[in-house]
Amino acid sequence: MIDLWYSLPATAQDLALLALLILPGVLTGATVLHRYHPWPLVRALIWRFRAVSAIFILLIAVSVAMGIGLTAQERGLRRATAQAADKFDLIVAAPGSEMAVLMATVFLQPTDLPLLDGGAYAAIAGDNRVDLAAPIAIGDSFGGAPIIGTTADLVHHLSDGRVTGQIWRSADQAVIGADVPLQIGSKIHPAHGTGEAADPDAHSGHGDPLIVSGRMAPTGTPWDRAILVPIETVWGIHGLANGHAPRAADQIGPPFDAAYFPGTPAVIVRTRDLWVNYALRSAYTNGNQMAFFPGAVLARLYAVMGDVRQAMSLMALLTQALVAASVLSALVILTRLFRRQLALLRAIGAPGRFVMSVVWSFAATLAATGAVLGLVLGYGAAGLLSALVSERTGMTVSAVPGWAEIHLIAGFVSVTSVLALGPALAVLRQSPAANLRG
């Protein structure tokens, strides 16, 4: 049976799980409503007590929306971080924290990192198994956008060759990310530092102005907010050698001279074959440097996020359980508001099971309506959270409710429908005569 389950397509598994979750509620409804049609009375009761009904529906909707928004956001953030690291097969850096290097190189977060020297870079770039070995230099910014020194090959790689305008041809040119609010031809003055640590007055003497020569196509990553320049430009701004011997001082891009290589916090490595990356990771992991897969670091981060997601899912379930219990408890009290109407039904000969079906249908309608409204609110909440996270991180985060949220709603409605039998049965124990007198 387990083998059969795992052999099914993912969509078939989701549909089967949805059917299992909703089955208890469907069976309960079919049993309660057998041979009865209480819906005209249910609509009348909801309209008669519309204010109270609206409060219950809104309470359920907010509970469901919170669960949907949190779980969908976690999944969207996971997808966005994976997309951001997709272009980074292997990173080589000085020994230290892989997470710190990942945050600095993939997510462009300001981080102080030790440097690899020219000999280490030359060994990587000279390896015939390596197709791309791009050093980076970080530390400057303009208008909040980080300025990243690198090579033209990395710009091609990140943008898949889609650049409006042209990639730099001299050290005074720059290529901007898709979201940088500049135009081709604009002049910029680099500021020392990034983020809040940037020196606003540094442009007065921090290097010569740079001219924007091109714009990368959108990547959905933090690099969309970056300004990319020749790495020689960043080195020169800080008074360092530009990676080339004096006789080639005007050269832009590789090959670099190890004797004049100031250092780099990381080298972005790419090969044609995946298996080569594993060999390179082993070759370039030693006491002087470390090589790692960004995907592997993210996998460890996802494990932590998975624990957080489970905690959030548990909190959402507990919240919904408390809301369902509160609503059902309040429903018992609410039935006292229309006990006269129910007693009148009993007095004119309506079967007790019909009256029970009216109360059950009333409760099930509130739960189902609240859940559907919660799905809509959850969709809006997930979109709002995604926009806020995208604004803060530079990643394109898209949190759209999926099967997990549909299963959550189906389970909530199904369990609530079964538990609604309690208030419905409680009505049968009430005395019609006493209710009519009361």
C-alpha positions in Angstrom: 0.0 0.0 0.0 2.8 2.4 0.8 4.6 1.6 -2.4 1.3 2.3 -4.3 0.9 5.6 -2.5 4.5 6.8 -3.4 4.0 5.6 -7.0 1.1 8.1 -7.4 1.8 11.5 -9.0 2.0 14.5 -6.5 -1.3 15.9 -7.7 -3.0 12.5 -7.2 -1.6 12.3 -3.7 -2.9 15.8 -2.9 -6.3 15.1 -4.3 -6.5 11.8 -2.3 -5.4 13.5 0.9 -8.0 16.2 0.3 -10.7 13.6 -0.1 -9.7 11.8 3.1 -9.7 15.1 5.0 -13.1 16.2 3.8 -14.7 12.7 4.0 -15.7 12.9 7.7 -17.5 16.2 7.2 -19.3 14.9 4.0 -20.4 11.7 5.7 -21.7 13.7 8.7 -23.6 16.1 6.5 -25.1 13.3 4.4 -26.3 11.5 7.5 -27.7 14.6 9.2 -29.4 16.0 6.0 -30.7 12.7 4.7 -34.3 13.3 3.4 -34.3 16.9 4.8 -33.8 20.3 3.1 -33.3 22.9 6.0 -31.6 25.5 3.9 -34.5 28.0 3.6 -34.7 28.1 7.4 -30.9 28.3 7.8 -30.8 31.3 5.5 -33.6 32.9 7.5 -31.8 32.3 10.8 -28.5 33.7 9.4 -30.3 36.8 8.2 -32.2 37.2 11.4 -29.1 37.1 13.5 -26.7 38.4 10.9 -24.6 40.6 13.2 -23.8 37.6 15.5 -23.3 35.3 12.4 -21.0 37.9 10.8 -18.8 38.0 14.0 -18.5 34.2 14.0 -17.6 34.1 10.3 -15.0 36.9 10.7 -13.5 35.1 13.7 -13.1 31.9 11.8 -11.8 33.8 8.7 -9.1 35.6 10.7 -7.9 32.3 12.3 -7.7 30.5 8.9 -6.0 33.5 7.2 -3.3 33.6 9.9 -2.4 30.0 9.3 -2.5 30.3 5.5 -0.5 33.5 5.5 2.3 32.1 7.7 2.7 28.7 6.0 2.5 30.1 2.5 5.0 32.8 3.3 7.5 30.2 4.6 7.2 28.3 1.4 7.5 31.4 -0.7 10.7 32.5 1.1 12.2 29.0 0.7 11.5 29.2 -3.1 13.0 32.7 -3.4 16.2 31.8 -1.5 16.7 28.7 -3.7 16.2 30.9 -6.8 18.7 33.4 -5.5 21.4 30.7 -5.1 20.6 28.9 -8.4 23.4 30.7 -10.3 26.0 29.9 -7.6 27.2 26.3 -8.1 30.3 26.5 -6.0 31.9 29.2 -3.9 35.5 29.2 -2.7 36.5 31.5 0.2 38.9 31.8 3.0 38.2 29.5 6.0 35.4 30.8 8.1 31.6 30.7 8.3 29.9 29.3 5.2 26.7 31.1 6.1 28.5 34.4 6.3 30.1 33.9 2.9 26.7 32.9 1.5 25.0 35.9 2.9 27.7 38.2 1.5 28.0 36.7 -2.0 24.5 35.5 -2.8 22.3 37.8 -0.8 24.8 40.8 -0.8 24.6 41.4 3.0 27.4 43.6 4.4 29.9 41.2 6.0 33.5 41.4 6.9 35.3 38.5 5.4 38.9 37.4 5.2 40.5 37.4 1.7 41.9 34.8 -0.7 45.3 35.8 -2.1 46.4 35.9 -5.7 48.0 32.5 -5.5 44.8 30.8 -4.4 42.8 32.6 -7.1 45.3 31.8 -9.8 45.1 28.1 -8.9 41.3 28.1 -9.2 41.2 30.2 -12.4 44.0 28.0 -14.0 42.2 24.7 -13.3 41.1 23.4 -16.7 38.0 22.0 -15.1 36.7 25.5 -14.3 34.7 27.4 -16.8 34.1 30.5 -14.7 36.1 31.8 -11.8 34.8 35.2 -10.9 36.4 37.1 -7.9 34.3 39.7 -6.2 35.1 42.9 -4.2 32.5 44.5 -1.9 32.3 47.4 0.4 31.1 50.4 -1.5 27.6 51.6 -2.4 25.5 54.3 -4.1 22.1 55.4 -2.9 21.8 52.2 -0.8 22.7 49.9 -3.7 25.8 47.9 -3.1 28.6 48.3 -5.6 30.1 44.9 -6.5 33.4 44.6 -8.3 33.7 41.5 -10.4 34.2 40.3 -14.0 32.2 40.7 -17.2 31.8 36.9 -17.3 29.8 36.9 -14.1 27.5 39.6 -15.4 26.9 37.4 -18.5 26.3 34.4 -16.2 23.9 36.1 -13.8 21.8 37.7 -16.5 22.0 34.9 -19.0 23.5 37.4 -21.4 20.5 39.7 -21.3 21.9 43.1 -20.8 20.4 46.3 -22.1 23.1 48.6 -23.4 26.6 47.1 -23.0 28.8 45.6 -20.4 31.7 47.8 -19.3 34.6 48.3 -21.6 36.6 50.5 -19.3 37.1 50.9 -15.5 34.8 53.9 -15.3 31.7 52.1 -16.5 29.1 50.1 -14.5 26.2 47.7 -15.2 23.2 48.1 -12.9 20.7 45.6 -11.7 17.1 45.6 -13.0 15.7 47.4 -9.9 18.4 50.1 -9.5 16.6 53.5 -10.1 19.1 54.8 -12.6 19.3 55.2 -16.4 21.9 54.2 -18.9 24.3 57.2 -19.1 23.8 58.2 -15.5 26.9 59.2 -13.5 27.4 57.9 -9.9 29.9 58.6 -7.2 30.6 55.6 -5.0 30.3 56.0 -1.3 32.5 54.0 1.1 30.5 51.4 3.0 27.1 49.9 2.5 23.7 50.4 4.1 23.6 52.5 7.2 27.4 52.4 7.5 27.8 54.2 4.1 29.6 57.5 4.3 27.2 60.1 2.6 30.1 62.5 2.0 32.5 59.9 0.6 31.5 60.8 -3.0 33.5 63.9 -2.8 36.8 62.0 -2.8 36.0 58.3 -3.1 37.1 57.6 -6.6 36.1 59.1 -9.9 32.5 59.1 -11.1 31.2 56.0 -12.9 29.0 56.0 -16.0 26.2 53.4 -16.3 26.7 51.5 -19.5 24.1 48.7 -19.2 21.3 47.2 -17.2 20.9 43.5 -16.4 17.6 41.7 -17.1 15.6 40.9 -13.9 16.9 37.9 -12.0 14.5 37.9 -9.0 17.5 38.0 -6.7 19.3 40.7 -4.5 21.6 41.3 -7.5 18.7 43.2 -9.1 19.6 46.0 -6.7 23.3 45.9 -7.2 25.7 48.0 -9.2 28.4 45.9 -10.9 31.7 47.4 -11.9 35.1 46.0 -13.0 36.8 44.6 -9.9 39.8 46.7 -10.9 37.7 49.8 -10.2 37.0 48.8 -6.6 40.6 47.9 -6.0 41.7 51.2 -7.5 39.3 53.3 -5.5 40.8 51.9 -2.3 44.4 52.5 -3.4 45.2 48.9 -4.1 46.9 47.2 -7.0 44.4 46.5 -9.8 45.4 42.8 -10.3 47.6 43.5 -13.3 51.3 44.2 -13.8 52.3 47.8 -14.5 52.8 47.0 -18.2 49.1 45.9 -18.4 47.7 48.5 -16.0 44.8 49.4 -18.3 43.6 45.8 -18.7 40.1 45.0 -17.6 39.2 41.5 -16.5 41.2 38.2 -16.4 43.8 36.9 -16.5 45.0 38.5 -13.3 48.6 38.6 -12.1 48.9 36.8 -8.8 51.7 39.2 -7.7 49.4 42.2 -8.1 46.2 40.6 -6.9 44.9 42.4 -3.8 42.6 39.6 -2.6 39.0 38.6 -2.8 36.5 37.5 -0.2 35.1 34.8 -2.5 35.4 33.3 -6.0 32.3 32.2 -7.8 33.0 29.0 -9.6 31.0 27.3 -12.4 31.7 24.2 -14.4 29.9 22.5 -17.3 29.3 19.2 -15.4 27.8 18.8 -12.0 30.1 16.0 -10.9 33.1 18.3 -11.5 31.9 20.5 -8.7 32.3 17.7 -6.2 35.8 17.1 -7.3 36.6 20.9 -7.0 35.0 21.1 -3.6 37.4 18.4 -2.3 40.4 20.0 -4.2 39.9 23.5 -2.8 38.9 22.6 0.8 42.1 22.7 2.9 43.6 24.7 5.7 43.9 27.8 3.6 40.5 27.9 1.9 37.1 26.3 1.9 34.8 25.4 -1.0 31.1 24.8 -0.5 27.8 24.4 -2.3 25.4 27.3 -1.5 22.6 24.8 -2.0 23.9 22.6 0.8 24.1 25.6 3.2 20.6 26.5 2.3 19.5 22.9 2.9 20.7 23.2 6.5 18.9 26.5 6.8 15.7 24.9 5.3 16.0 22.2 8.0 15.8 25.0 10.6 13.0 26.7 8.7 11.2 23.4 8.5 11.2 23.2 12.3 9.9 26.7 12.4 7.2 25.8 9.8 6.1 22.9 11.9 5.9 25.1 14.9 3.9 27.7 12.9 1.7 25.0 11.5 1.1 23.6 15.0 0.3 27.1 16.3 -2.1 27.6 13.4 -3.8 24.3 14.1 -4.1 25.0 17.8 -5.5 28.5 17.0 -8.1 27.1 14.7 -8.9 24.4 17.2 -9.5 27.0 19.9 -11.5 29.1 17.5 -13.6 26.1 16.5 -14.2 25.2 20.1 -15.1 28.8 21.0 -17.5 29.0 18.0 -19.2 25.8 18.9 -19.5 26.7 22.5 -20.9 30.1 21.6 -23.2 28.3 19.2 -24.8 26.4 22.0 -25.4 29.8 23.6 -26.6 31.3 20.3 -29.2 28.6 19.9 -30.9 30.1 22.9 -31.5 33.2 20.8 -33.7 31.3 18.4 -34.9 28.6 20.8 -38.5 29.9 20.3 -38.2 29.3 16.6 -36.9 25.8 17.1 -39.5 25.1 19.7 -42.2 26.2 17.4 -40.9 23.8 14.7 -41.1 21.0 17.2 -44.6 22.1 18.3 -46.1 22.0 14.8 -44.8 18.5 14.3 -41.3 18.9 12.8 -39.2 15.8 13.5 -36.5 16.2 16.0 -33.9 15.2 13.4 -35.1 18.0 11.1 -34.6 20.5 13.9 -31.1 19.0 14.5 -30.3 19.3 10.8 -31.2 23.0 10.9 -28.8 23.7 13.8 -26.1 21.6 12.3 -26.5 23.3 8.9 -26.3 26.7 10.6 -23.0 25.8 12.3 -21.6 24.1 9.2 -22.5 27.1 7.0 -20.7 29.5 9.4 -17.6 27.3 9.4 -17.5 26.8 5.6 -18.1 30.5 4.9 -15.5 31.6 7.4 -13.0 29.1 5.9 -13.6 30.4 2.4 -13.3 34.0 3.5 -10.2 33.0 5.4 -8.7 31.6 2.2 -9.3 35.0 0.5 -7.9 36.9 3.4 -4.9 34.5 3.7 -4.2 35.0 0.0 -4.2 38.8 0.5 -2.1 38.5 3.7 0.5 36.3 1.9 0.7 38.8 -0.9 1.2 41.7 1.5 3.9 39.8 3.5 5.6 38.8 0.2 5.7 42.4 -0.9 7.2 43.5 2.4 9.8 40.7 2.4 10.7 41.4 -1.2 11.2 45.0 -0.4 13.5 44.3 2.5 15.6 41.5 0.9 15.6 42.3 -2.8 14.4 38.8 -3.6 11.2 38.1 -5.6 9.1 36.3 -3.0 5.8 34.9 -4.2 3.7 33.3 -1.6 0.7 31.7 -3.1 -1.5 29.4 -1.1 -1.2 25.8 -2.3 -2.3 22.3 -1.5 -1.1 22.5 2.1 -3.4 25.4 2.8 -6.3 23.7 1.0 -5.7 20.7 3.1 -5.7 22.9 6.2 -9.0 24.4 5.3 -10.6 21.1 4.4 -9.5 19.5 7.7 -10.8 22.5 9.7 -14.2 22.5 8.0 -14.5 18.7 8.3 -13.6 18.6 12.0 -15.8 21.6 12.8 -18.7 19.9 10.9 -18.3 16.7 13.0 -18.1 18.7 16.2 -21.2 20.7 15.3 -23.2 17.6 16.1 -22.8 18.6 19.7 -24.8 21.8 19.6 -27.3 20.1 17.2 -27.9 17.2 19.6 -28.1 19.6 22.6 -31.2 21.1 21.0 -33.0 17.8 21.0 -32.6 17.6 24.8 -34.4 21.0 25.3 -38.1 21.0 26.1 -40.2 22.7 23.4 -42.9 23.7 25.9 -40.3 25.3 28.2 -38.8 27.2 25.3 -42.1 28.4 24.1 -43.0 29.7 27.6 -39.5 31.1 28.1 
